[in-house]
């Protein structure tokens, strides 16, 4: 009889602990308040810096790391890169494009203090 009570207590304890752990994981995974959200201003600055790094590197032409920054800067500023559109996106950009995006940022940075929310259903 003692063994049955001990087993029952152990099973009950494991059940309670597993439920508690499961709730913590769910809370962590799906609570978007824990995710640090960035403003458009911060993201614009970051993407400009990424393109400056690419411009200073040896691999300026057809650099796949440029796709996302070019796409973001185009969405926000409305200025499309002069690079060729490919199946994957625009890989390259000109110095004039970079200068335009910098000038646009200088003129509009005060209006970019809002949290970025992509309207693309494929972005997470």
Backbone as JSON Lines, residues from 0, in Angstrom:
{"i":0,"aa":"X","n":[0.81,-1.19,0.0],"ca":[0.0,0.0,0.0],"c":[0.86,1.27,0.0]}
{"i":1,"aa":"X","n":[1.97,1.21,0.71],"ca":[2.87,2.35,0.77],"c":[3.48,2.63,-0.6]}
{"i":2,"aa":"X","n":[3.81,1.59,-1.31],"ca":[4.4,1.76,-2.63],"c":[3.44,2.43,-3.6]}
{"i":3,"aa":"X","n":[2.17,2.12,-3.51],"ca":[1.17,2.72,-4.4],"c":[1.05,4.21,-4.1]}
{"i":4,"aa":"X","n":[1.03,4.6,-2.82],"ca":[0.95,6.02,-2.46],"c":[2.21,6.76,-2.92]}
{"i":5,"aa":"X","n":[3.34,6.12,-2.77],"ca":[4.6,6.73,-3.2],"c":[4.63,6.91,-4.71]}
{"i":6,"aa":"X","n":[4.2,5.91,-5.44],"ca":[4.15,5.99,-6.9],"c":[3.15,7.05,-7.34]}
{"i":7,"aa":"X","n":[1.98,7.06,-6.71],"ca":[0.95,8.05,-7.04],"c":[1.47,9.46,-6.8]}
{"i":8,"aa":"X","n":[2.15,9.68,-5.69],"ca":[2.71,10.99,-5.36],"c":[3.78,11.39,-6.37]}
{"i":9,"aa":"X","n":[4.63,10.45,-6.74],"ca":[5.69,10.74,-7.71],"c":[5.1,11.1,-9.07]}
{"i":10,"aa":"X","n":[4.1,10.36,-9.52],"ca":[3.45,10.63,-10.81],"c":[2.76,11.99,-10.77]}
{"i":11,"aa":"X","n":[2.07,12.28,-9.69],"ca":[1.39,13.57,-9.55],"c":[2.39,14.72,-9.56]}
{"i":12,"aa":"X","n":[3.49,14.54,-8.86],"ca":[4.54,15.57,-8.82],"c":[5.14,15.79,-10.21]}
{"i":13,"aa":"X","n":[5.4,14.72,-10.94],"ca":[5.94,14.85,-12.31],"c":[4.94,15.56,-13.21]}
{"i":14,"aa":"X","n":[3.67,15.27,-13.06],"ca":[2.63,15.91,-13.87],"c":[2.59,17.41,-13.59]}
{"i":15,"aa":"X","n":[2.62,17.78,-12.33],"ca":[2.57,19.2,-11.96],"c":[3.8,19.93,-12.48]}
{"i":16,"aa":"X","n":[4.97,19.33,-12.34],"ca":[6.2,19.97,-12.82],"c":[6.19,20.1,-14.34]}
{"i":17,"aa":"X","n":[5.74,19.07,-15.04],"ca":[5.72,19.15,-16.51],"c":[4.73,20.2,-16.99]}
{"i":18,"aa":"X","n":[3.6,20.34,-16.34],"ca":[2.63,21.37,-16.72],"c":[3.21,22.76,-16.49]}
{"i":19,"aa":"X","n":[3.88,22.94,-15.39],"ca":[4.48,24.23,-15.07],"c":[5.56,24.58,-16.09]}
{"i":20,"aa":"X","n":[6.4,23.62,-16.43],"ca":[7.46,23.85,-17.41],"c":[6.87,24.14,-18.78]}
{"i":21,"aa":"X","n":[5.83,23.42,-19.16],"ca":[5.2,23.63,-20.45],"c":[4.61,25.04,-20.55]}
{"i":22,"aa":"X","n":[3.99,25.52,-19.49],"ca":[3.42,26.86,-19.49],"c":[4.51,27.92,-19.6]}
{"i":23,"aa":"X","n":[5.64,27.7,-18.94],"ca":[6.74,28.65,-19.03],"c":[7.27,28.73,-20.46]}
{"i":24,"aa":"X","n":[7.41,27.58,-21.11],"ca":[7.91,27.56,-22.48],"c":[6.92,28.27,-23.4]}
{"i":25,"aa":"X","n":[5.67,27.99,-23.25],"ca":[4.66,28.62,-24.09],"c":[4.68,30.13,-23.89]}
{"i":26,"aa":"X","n":[4.78,30.55,-22.65],"ca":[4.82,31.97,-22.35],"c":[6.04,32.62,-23.0]}
{"i":27,"aa":"X","n":[7.17,31.96,-22.93],"ca":[8.4,32.52,-23.5],"c":[8.33,32.56,-25.02]}
{"i":28,"aa":"X","n":[7.81,31.51,-25.64],"ca":[7.81,31.44,-27.09],"c":[6.8,32.38,-27.74]}
{"i":29,"aa":"X","n":[5.68,32.6,-27.11],"ca":[4.62,33.34,-27.77],"c":[4.36,34.72,-27.18]}
{"i":30,"aa":"X","n":[5.1,35.12,-26.2],"ca":[4.9,36.44,-25.61],"c":[5.77,37.44,-26.35]}
{"i":31,"aa":"X","n":[5.15,38.22,-27.22],"ca":[5.93,39.15,-28.04],"c":[6.38,40.39,-27.27]}
{"i":32,"aa":"X","n":[5.98,40.53,-26.01],"ca":[6.47,41.66,-25.23],"c":[7.93,41.47,-24.86]}
{"i":33,"aa":"X","n":[8.42,40.23,-24.91],"ca":[9.81,39.96,-24.59],"c":[10.73,40.24,-25.78]}
{"i":34,"aa":"X","n":[10.17,40.4,-26.96],"ca":[10.95,40.67,-28.16],"c":[11.23,42.16,-28.22]}
{"i":35,"aa":"X","n":[12.49,42.5,-28.4],"ca":[12.85,43.91,-28.5],"c":[12.48,44.41,-29.88]}
{"i":36,"aa":"X","n":[11.59,45.37,-29.92],"ca":[11.16,45.92,-31.2],"c":[12.0,47.15,-31.51]}
{"i":37,"aa":"X","n":[12.33,47.29,-32.77],"ca":[13.19,48.4,-33.18],"c":[12.38,49.41,-33.99]}
{"i":38,"aa":"X","n":[12.82,50.64,-33.9],"ca":[12.16,51.68,-34.68],"c":[12.68,51.65,-36.11]}
{"i":39,"aa":"X","n":[11.94,52.27,-36.98],"ca":[12.35,52.36,-38.38],"c":[13.66,53.14,-38.48]}
{"i":40,"aa":"X","n":[13.81,54.12,-37.62],"ca":[15.05,54.91,-37.61],"c":[16.26,54.02,-37.33]}
{"i":41,"aa":"X","n":[16.16,53.16,-36.32],"ca":[17.26,52.25,-35.98],"c":[17.54,51.28,-37.12]}
{"i":42,"aa":"X","n":[16.49,50.73,-37.7],"ca":[16.66,49.78,-38.79],"c":[17.22,50.44,-40.04]}
{"i":43,"aa":"X","n":[16.8,51.66,-40.31],"ca":[17.32,52.39,-41.47],"c":[18.81,52.65,-41.31]}
{"i":44,"aa":"X","n":[19.21,53.1,-40.11],"ca":[20.63,53.34,-39.84],"c":[21.44,52.06,-40.0]}
{"i":45,"aa":"X","n":[20.91,50.97,-39.45],"ca":[21.6,49.68,-39.54],"c":[21.79,49.27,-41.0]}
{"i":46,"aa":"X","n":[20.75,49.38,-41.79],"ca":[20.84,48.97,-43.2],"c":[21.77,49.87,-44.01]}
{"i":47,"aa":"X","n":[21.79,51.16,-43.68],"ca":[22.75,52.05,-44.34],"c":[24.18,51.62,-44.02]}
{"i":48,"aa":"X","n":[24.44,51.29,-42.77],"ca":[25.78,50.85,-42.37],"c":[26.17,49.56,-43.08]}
{"i":49,"aa":"X","n":[25.21,48.66,-43.23],"ca":[25.49,47.4,-43.93],"c":[25.88,47.67,-45.39]}
{"i":50,"aa":"X","n":[25.17,48.57,-46.04],"ca":[25.51,48.89,-47.43],"c":[26.84,49.63,-47.53]}
{"i":51,"aa":"X","n":[27.16,50.45,-46.54],"ca":[28.46,51.11,-46.54],"c":[29.59,50.08,-46.41]}
{"i":52,"aa":"X","n":[29.38,49.07,-45.56],"ca":[30.38,48.0,-45.43],"c":[30.56,47.28,-46.76]}
{"i":53,"aa":"X","n":[29.46,47.0,-47.43],"ca":[29.54,46.31,-48.72],"c":[30.25,47.19,-49.74]}
{"i":54,"aa":"X","n":[29.95,48.48,-49.73],"ca":[30.57,49.41,-50.68],"c":[32.08,49.47,-50.44]}
{"i":55,"aa":"X","n":[32.5,49.37,-49.18],"ca":[33.93,49.43,-48.85],"c":[34.64,48.09,-49.07]}
{"i":56,"aa":"X","n":[33.89,47.02,-49.25],"ca":[34.51,45.7,-49.39],"c":[34.94,45.44,-50.83]}
{"i":57,"aa":"X","n":[35.62,44.34,-51.01],"ca":[36.07,43.94,-52.34],"c":[34.93,43.34,-53.17]}
{"i":58,"aa":"X","n":[33.88,42.9,-52.51],"ca":[32.79,42.19,-53.18],"c":[31.57,43.1,-53.34]}
{"i":59,"aa":"X","n":[31.74,44.18,-54.07],"ca":[30.65,45.14,-54.25],"c":[29.57,44.62,-55.19]}
{"i":60,"aa":"X","n":[30.0,43.99,-56.25],"ca":[29.05,43.58,-57.28],"c":[28.39,42.26,-56.92]}
{"i":61,"aa":"X","n":[27.1,42.22,-57.1],"ca":[26.31,41.0,-56.9],"c":[26.52,40.4,-55.51]}
{"i":62,"aa":"X","n":[26.46,41.22,-54.48],"ca":[26.65,40.76,-53.11],"c":[25.29,40.37,-52.53]}
{"i":63,"aa":"X","n":[25.09,39.1,-52.18],"ca":[23.79,38.68,-51.66],"c":[23.44,39.31,-50.31]}
{"i":64,"aa":"X","n":[24.43,39.8,-49.59],"ca":[24.16,40.45,-48.3],"c":[23.46,41.8,-48.5]}
{"i":65,"aa":"X","n":[23.45,42.29,-49.72],"ca":[22.84,43.6,-49.99],"c":[21.34,43.5,-50.25]}
{"i":66,"aa":"X","n":[20.83,42.31,-50.47],"ca":[19.42,42.17,-50.85],"c":[18.49,42.76,-49.8]}
{"i":67,"aa":"X","n":[18.63,42.33,-48.56],"ca":[17.71,42.8,-47.51],"c":[17.86,44.29,-47.23]}
{"i":68,"aa":"X","n":[19.09,44.81,-47.08],"ca":[19.19,46.27,-46.86],"c":[18.61,47.09,-48.02]}
{"i":69,"aa":"X","n":[18.87,46.67,-49.25],"ca":[18.32,47.4,-50.4],"c":[16.8,47.35,-50.37]}
{"i":70,"aa":"X","n":[16.26,46.18,-50.1],"ca":[14.81,46.02,-50.06],"c":[14.19,46.91,-48.98]}
{"i":71,"aa":"X","n":[14.8,46.93,-47.79],"ca":[14.27,47.75,-46.7],"c":[14.34,49.24,-47.03]}
{"i":72,"aa":"X","n":[15.5,49.7,-47.49],"ca":[15.66,51.13,-47.79],"c":[14.72,51.56,-48.92]}
{"i":73,"aa":"X","n":[14.49,50.67,-49.87],"ca":[13.56,50.97,-50.95],"c":[12.13,51.09,-50.42]}
{"i":74,"aa":"X","n":[11.74,50.18,-49.52],"ca":[10.39,50.23,-48.94],"c":[10.16,51.53,-48.19]}
{"i":75,"aa":"X","n":[11.15,51.95,-47.41],"ca":[10.97,53.12,-46.56],"c":[11.1,54.42,-47.34]}
{"i":76,"aa":"X","n":[12.13,54.53,-48.18],"ca":[12.38,55.8,-48.88],"c":[11.61,55.94,-50.19]}
{"i":77,"aa":"X","n":[11.25,54.82,-50.78],"ca":[10.57,54.87,-52.08],"c":[11.52,54.93,-53.26]}
{"i":78,"aa":"X","n":[12.82,54.99,-53.0],"ca":[13.83,55.06,-54.06],"c":[14.34,53.66,-54.37]}
{"i":79,"aa":"X","n":[14.15,53.22,-55.6],"ca":[14.62,51.9,-56.0],"c":[16.08,51.96,-56.43]}
{"i":80,"aa":"X","n":[16.78,50.89,-56.14],"ca":[18.19,50.8,-56.53],"c":[18.31,50.75,-58.04]}
{"i":81,"aa":"X","n":[19.41,51.26,-58.53],"ca":[19.66,51.23,-59.98],"c":[20.21,49.88,-60.42]}
{"i":82,"aa":"X","n":[20.41,48.97,-59.47],"ca":[20.9,47.63,-59.8],"c":[19.85,46.81,-60.53]}
{"i":83,"aa":"X","n":[20.31,45.77,-61.18],"ca":[19.42,44.9,-61.94],"c":[18.6,44.01,-61.01]}
{"i":84,"aa":"X","n":[17.33,43.88,-61.34],"ca":[16.45,43.0,-60.58],"c":[16.71,41.56,-61.03]}
{"i":85,"aa":"X","n":[16.88,40.68,-60.06],"ca":[17.05,39.26,-60.35],"c":[15.91,38.5,-59.71]}
{"i":86,"aa":"X","n":[15.92,37.21,-59.9],"ca":[14.9,36.36,-59.29],"c":[14.92,36.49,-57.77]}
{"i":87,"aa":"X","n":[16.09,36.67,-57.19],"ca":[16.25,36.74,-55.74],"c":[16.11,38.15,-55.18]}
{"i":88,"aa":"X","n":[16.15,39.14,-56.0],"ca":[16.09,40.53,-55.57],"c":[17.23,41.32,-56.19]}
{"i":89,"aa":"X","n":[17.4,42.54,-55.75],"ca":[18.47,43.39,-56.27],"c":[19.72,43.15,-55.44]}
{"i":90,"aa":"X","n":[20.79,42.73,-56.12],"ca":[22.05,42.43,-55.44],"c":[22.97,43.64,-55.36]}
{"i":91,"aa":"X","n":[22.9,44.51,-56.34],"ca":[23.88,45.59,-56.4],"c":[23.2,46.95,-56.37]}
{"i":92,"aa":"X","n":[24.0,47.94,-56.07],"ca":[23.52,49.32,-55.96],"c":[24.68,50.22,-56.32]}
{"i":93,"aa":"X","n":[24.36,51.44,-56.66],"ca":[25.41,52.39,-57.05],"c":[25.72,53.32,-55.88]}
{"i":94,"aa":"X","n":[26.8,54.03,-56.04],"ca":[27.17,55.03,-55.04],"c":[26.1,56.13,-54.98]}
{"i":95,"aa":"X","n":[25.49,56.42,-56.12],"ca":[24.42,57.43,-56.17],"c":[23.21,56.96,-55.36]}
{"i":96,"aa":"X","n":[22.9,55.66,-55.44],"ca":[21.8,55.12,-54.64],"c":[22.08,55.3,-53.16]}
{"i":97,"aa":"X","n":[23.28,54.96,-52.75],"ca":[23.66,55.08,-51.35],"c":[23.6,56.53,-50.88]}
{"i":98,"aa":"X","n":[24.06,57.44,-51.71],"ca":[24.01,58.86,-51.37],"c":[22.56,59.34,-51.25]}
{"i":99,"aa":"X","n":[21.7,58.87,-52.16],"ca":[20.28,59.25,-52.09],"c":[19.68,58.77,-50.77]}
{"i":100,"aa":"X","n":[19.92,57.5,-50.43],"ca":[19.35,56.96,-49.2],"c":[19.87,57.69,-47.97]}
{"i":101,"aa":"X","n":[21.14,58.09,-47.97],"ca":[21.7,58.86,-46.85],"c":[21.05,60.24,-46.77]}
{"i":102,"aa":"X","n":[20.94,60.92,-47.91],"ca":[20.31,62.25,-47.93],"c":[18.84,62.17,-47.49]}
{"i":103,"aa":"X","n":[18.15,61.15,-47.97],"ca":[16.75,60.97,-47.6],"c":[16.64,60.78,-46.09]}
{"i":104,"aa":"X","n":[17.55,59.99,-45.52],"ca":[17.55,59.75,-44.08],"c":[17.79,61.05,-43.31]}
{"i":105,"aa":"X","n":[18.74,61.83,-43.76],"ca":[19.05,63.09,-43.08],"c":[17.83,64.01,-43.05]}
{"i":106,"aa":"X","n":[17.09,64.04,-44.14],"ca":[15.91,64.9,-44.22],"c":[14.71,64.35,-43.44]}
{"i":107,"aa":"X","n":[14.62,63.04,-43.31],"ca":[13.4,62.42,-42.77],"c":[13.58,61.66,-41.46]}
{"i":108,"aa":"X","n":[14.75,61.69,-40.86],"ca":[15.0,60.85,-39.68],"c":[14.1,61.17,-38.49]}
{"i":109,"aa":"X","n":[13.66,62.4,-38.38],"ca":[12.79,62.75,-37.25],"c":[11.4,62.12,-37.35]}
{"i":110,"aa":"X","n":[11.02,61.71,-38.54],"ca":[9.69,61.1,-38.72],"c":[9.74,59.57,-38.68]}
{"i":111,"aa":"X","n":[10.89,59.0,-38.34],"ca":[11.05,57.54,-38.37],"c":[11.07,56.9,-36.99]}
{"i":112,"aa":"X","n":[10.52,57.57,-36.01],"ca":[10.55,57.05,-34.64],"c":[9.34,56.2,-34.3]}
{"i":113,"aa":"X","n":[8.99,55.3,-35.17],"ca":[7.89,54.39,-34.9],"c":[8.39,52.96,-35.08]}
{"i":114,"aa":"X","n":[7.69,52.02,-34.46],"ca":[8.09,50.61,-34.51],"c":[7.8,50.07,-35.9]}
{"i":115,"aa":"X","n":[8.77,49.37,-36.46],"ca":[8.62,48.81,-37.8],"c":[7.72,47.58,-37.75]}
{"i":116,"aa":"X","n":[6.76,47.56,-38.63],"ca":[5.87,46.41,-38.78],"c":[5.73,46.13,-40.26]}
{"i":117,"aa":"X","n":[6.28,45.01,-40.69],"ca":[6.24,44.67,-42.1],"c":[4.83,44.32,-42.52]}
{"i":118,"aa":"X","n":[4.46,44.74,-43.7],"ca":[3.14,44.4,-44.23],"c":[3.21,43.15,-45.1]}
{"i":119,"aa":"X","n":[4.41,42.63,-45.28],"ca":[4.6,41.42,-46.08],"c":[4.25,40.21,-45.23]}
{"i":120,"aa":"X","n":[3.36,39.37,-45.72],"ca":[2.93,38.21,-44.94],"c":[4.02,37.16,-44.81]}
{"i":121,"aa":"X","n":[5.06,37.24,-45.62],"ca":[6.14,36.27,-45.53],"c":[7.21,36.67,-44.54]}
{"i":122,"aa":"X","n":[7.22,37.93,-44.11],"ca":[8.18,38.37,-43.1],"c":[7.7,37.96,-41.73]}
{"i":123,"aa":"X","n":[8.62,37.56,-40.89],"ca":[8.27,37.17,-39.53],"c":[8.81,38.16,-38.55]}
